[in-house]
Amino acid sequence: MSLDQPAARQSDHPVAPQFLQRWSPRSFTDRALSEAEVMSLLEAARWAPSASNHQPWRFVWARRGEAVFEALHACLTGNNLTWAGKGAALVVVASKDTVTNREGAEVANRTAGFDTGAAWMSLALQAQTMGLFAHAMGGFDREKLAAAVRLPEGHTLHCVVAVGEQGPAEALPEDLAAREKPSSRKPVAEIAMHGRF
Ligand SMILES: Cc1cc2nc3c(=O)[nH]c(=O)nc-3n(C[C@H](O)[C@H](O)[C@H](O)COP(=O)(O)O)c2cc1C
């Protein structure tokens, strides 16, 4: 499908194009994802770096048309309920809170969230190489989602990611269609300091 793409993002400094081309649209086409394609997304996430290679990330996935997809979708809140059901797949991103130390005790994994964030970005960039887009959502009912995925004790839910082929903005309700464009960023000078804050 050819879409009227908004003006391309501009970087302050030279950067590989994938970083500017990834964004989070809300409109998806009817294109389905095969199970093999979902596995490719998860494979990319699998290879993310993590402290001591603990790999704390955990994923629960479902494809549109499956009853489990509907169950995950029903846990979303606000506008997410309106658009994310058109996604070809939903991926719940969670992490295990603890690791086993040398003495065999379960201790907090302080970097679990950080590591899992890297894994989600790997998934998003893999989606991009497959001609797809991934849109993370923190807007979900935590208790309902925990019950839906049977979240084990000692695990944390981070977000639900909708993945699919980008659709036309016009397919969205008017208010969401108006927001269907890549956002900008703070300048590097505002977020990075030389040597100290
Ligand atoms: C952890 C997380 C939670 C988010 N929650 C939502 C959400 O609930 N609904 C939504 O539409 N977008 C959500 N987003 C998307 C962000 O708004 C989006 O990534 C941000 O505005 C930057 O835009 P971009 O991804 O298009 O570059 C979330 C993103 C992240 C990483």
The ligand as an SDF file (V2000), in Angstrom:
LIG
                    3D

 31 33  0  0  0  0  0  0  0  0999 V2000
    6.5780    2.1940   27.5350 C   0  0  0  0  0  0  0  0  0  0  0  0
    5.7640    2.9280   26.5070 C   0  0  0  0  0  0  0  0  0  0  0  0
    4.4180    3.1350   26.7400 C   0  0  0  0  0  0  0  0  0  0  0  0
    3.6290    3.7630   25.7660 C   0  0  0  0  0  0  0  0  0  0  0  0
    2.2670    3.8590   25.9540 N   0  0  0  0  0  0  0  0  0  0  0  0
    1.4800    4.2500   24.9240 C   0  0  0  0  0  0  0  0  0  0  0  0
    0.0610    4.1410   25.0170 C   0  0  0  0  0  0  0  0  0  0  0  0
   -0.5000    3.6550   26.0040 O   0  0  0  0  0  0  0  0  0  0  0  0
   -0.6640    4.5450   23.9490 N   0  0  0  0  0  0  0  0  0  0  0  0
   -0.0920    5.0590   22.8230 C   0  0  0  0  0  0  0  0  0  0  0  0
   -0.8170    5.3790   21.8780 O   0  0  0  0  0  0  0  0  0  0  0  0
    1.2540    5.1620   22.7090 N   0  0  0  0  0  0  0  0  0  0  0  0
    2.0510    4.7600   23.7180 C   0  0  0  0  0  0  0  0  0  0  0  0
    3.4200    4.7990   23.5870 N   0  0  0  0  0  0  0  0  0  0  0  0
    4.0240    5.3540   22.3730 C   0  0  0  0  0  0  0  0  0  0  0  0
    4.7450    6.6550   22.6780 C   0  0  0  0  0  0  0  0  0  0  0  0
    3.8100    7.6730   22.8710 O   0  0  0  0  0  0  0  0  0  0  0  0
    5.7130    6.9530   21.5310 C   0  0  0  0  0  0  0  0  0  0  0  0
    6.6800    5.9560   21.4460 O   0  0  0  0  0  0  0  0  0  0  0  0
    6.3910    8.3060   21.7230 C   0  0  0  0  0  0  0  0  0  0  0  0
    5.4540    9.3540   21.6390 O   0  0  0  0  0  0  0  0  0  0  0  0
    7.4510    8.5370   20.6630 C   0  0  0  0  0  0  0  0  0  0  0  0
    6.9020    8.4410   19.3840 O   0  0  0  0  0  0  0  0  0  0  0  0
    7.4080    7.3890   18.3090 P   0  0  0  0  0  0  0  0  0  0  0  0
    7.4230    6.0120   18.9260 O   0  0  0  0  0  0  0  0  0  0  0  0
    6.3980    7.4920   17.1940 O   0  0  0  0  0  0  0  0  0  0  0  0
    8.7860    7.7920   17.8780 O   0  0  0  0  0  0  0  0  0  0  0  0
    4.2280    4.2250   24.5500 C   0  0  0  0  0  0  0  0  0  0  0  0
    5.5930    4.0200   24.3450 C   0  0  0  0  0  0  0  0  0  0  0  0
    6.3590    3.3820   25.2900 C   0  0  0  0  0  0  0  0  0  0  0  0
    7.8270    3.1440   25.0190 C   0  0  0  0  0  0  0  0  0  0  0  0
  1  2  1  0
  2  3  1  0
  2 30  2  0
  3  4  2  0
  4  5  1  0
  4 28  1  0
  5  6  2  0
  6  7  1  0
  6 13  1  0
  7  8  2  0
  7  9  1  0
  9 10  1  0
 10 11  2  0
 10 12  1  0
 12 13  2  0
 13 14  1  0
 14 15  1  0
 14 28  1  0
 15 16  1  0
 16 17  1  0
 16 18  1  0
 18 19  1  0
 18 20  1  0
 20 21  1  0
 20 22  1  0
 22 23  1  0
 23 24  1  0
 24 25  2  0
 24 26  1  0
 24 27  1  0
 28 29  2  0
 29 30  1  0
 30 31  1  0
M  END
$$$$
